[in-house]
Amino acid sequence: MMTGPIDDPRMAKALARYEIVGRYLTMQPPRGQRRQLLEQLAEQRWVGPDGEPFTAAPDTIRVWVRRYRQDGLPGLMDKQRVMRGVQTLTEQQAELVCQLKQEVPERSLERIITIAESTGLVEPDVLKRSTVHRVLQSKGLSARRSRVPDRQDLDRFEAEHVNDLWQSDMLVGPWLPDPSRPGKLRRANLFAFIDDHSRLLLHGRFSFRENLPELELVFRRALQRWGTPSRVYYDNGQVYRSGHMKQIVATLGIHRIVFTRRYRPMGHGKIEALNRFIRSAFLAEIKSSTITTLDALNEAFLAFSDLEYNRKLHSELGQSPLTRWRTESERVRYVEEEKLRQAFLWKERRTPDKTGVFSLLAVRYQVGPKLSRKRIEVRFDPEALHEVEVWHRGQFVERARPLQVLAHRRARPVDSEPTAAAADGSPPTADWLAHLVGRRREQGEIEPHPRQLTEQARRRRAEADGAIIALLSEQLSGDVFDQRAVQDYLDRRGPFDREQAELTLEHLLERGEQRDRHVTFYLDAIRNAERGEDR
């Protein structure tokens, strides 16, 4: 136990500083009252390690508090200088620092250093925070934007475990060339989800529309990657309050939807803080990139979220969001893909006419004669109206396609890739977003496009149908097997499980049924067996 004077002057000074920091931490000021407490502490006189009184500025106390939260008592000690005097940069290095700041004024000191080192513009440990600050200050480039403080009292909260609560919001994004109107620009907007406990950015995607299908696409991908939350916390936007969003939540077993108070988005604090970080660290970097398409923007954002935000040390947590989420990964509950698909399908009720024709979103479909003039439920993806599911009395019956397929099929748009350059015609000093995209591609982390996910599902469906076709071809007489008739039947009523189908055929043949009956006889039997019905 230490009873005499402290020999290390750096430690003695750190303990003196802790007297002020400890007072601040004991008070635990809420947001909106922290500045006032800092100013009160700055007005007091404190006893230094040499017994002489001293004072500290409010901003100095704020820095001490941050350093203590990050590194404990050693964080309050002065750093030992490697050499006497002031470290200086070469003229080229100082010019580089200024160029990085001028290209994207929102870049912080830490980000300038990270970009310069990661892209190989300078050697590691050459740029120091204080040195970069002095260079920028000498050129008049270090001004910080002032904020209007919120005077209302705000309570702080945090979910107890990962996936206890997800937050979501929409962020206004950049202007991009409109592929449907050459020469025109269109605003891209970001839907994103964040885990409250770990601050993990679950998924985000830019789009030109602000509608429900775009939000659901992001929500579904987040559920696929990170499991199912207990609650979701939304603002009062129309897309979040939709009836279909409530249906998705109820189907997946998510306990409830929580909404922010009207005209009070500050309760949405964590996602709002994420939005501020995205504006300063991602959207600002677009000025110094060659991004001109929506696909390129989304690829860059995924690289930014996976390699930058989710792996970056969070000042509040003391660890990265991804590290904190993984500490409780055993609590995560995933949903089967088929249940997830069904949850996101839209549902409408229709009554087909005597010919089996009904209309949905200005598209006409036709069902079998057994469903004519019966009340049916149509389940569909509003972005994929080429095929809808028809349900009757809670059971799947068949799939329906438009009466005139060619009239509603659209050609795939060809994405143009116009090249973009800096305002003065010269390339940017450092394209940080392109650097992140390159790193993510090297690691093999390529996010599938929604179209690719659809094509993967179609391939799985084709494999399942192919297994049934092969089974019937093997078991039935060649005189009655009609592959086209089987495929048409599967398109409308499949897919079926091959093992269950094989057991059904074996049961029929053991019962004395012949192998030369019409192929639909065996398909109906397979379908009824899967539905738990007897012939």
Secondary structure, 3 states (H helix, E strand, C coil): CCCCCCCCHHHHHHHHHHHHHHHHHHHCCCCCCHHHHHHHHHHCCEECCCCCEECCCHHHHHHHHHHHHHHCHHHHCCCCCCCCCCCCCCHHHHHHHHHHHHHCCCCCHHHHHHHHHHCCCCCCCCCCHHHHHHHHHHCCCCCCCCCCCCCCCCCCCCCCCCCCEEEEEEEEEEEEECCCCCCCEEEEEEEEEEECCCCCEEEEEEECCCCHHHHHHHHHHHHHHHCCCCEEEECCCCCCCCHHHHHHHHHCCCCEEEECCCCCHHHHHHHHHHHHHHHHHCHHHHHHCCCCCHHHHHHHHHHHHHHHHCCCCECCCCECHHHHHHCCHHHCCCCCHHHHHHHHCEEEEECCCCCCEEEECCEEEECCHHHCCCCEEEEEECCEEEEEEEEECCEEEEEECECCHHHHCCCCCCCCCCCCCCCCCCCCCCCHHHHHHHHHHHCCCCCCCHHHHHHHHHHHHHHHHHHHHHHHHHHCCCCCCCHHHHHHHHHHHCCCCHHHHHHHHHHHHHCCCCCCCCHHHHHHHHHHHHCCCCC
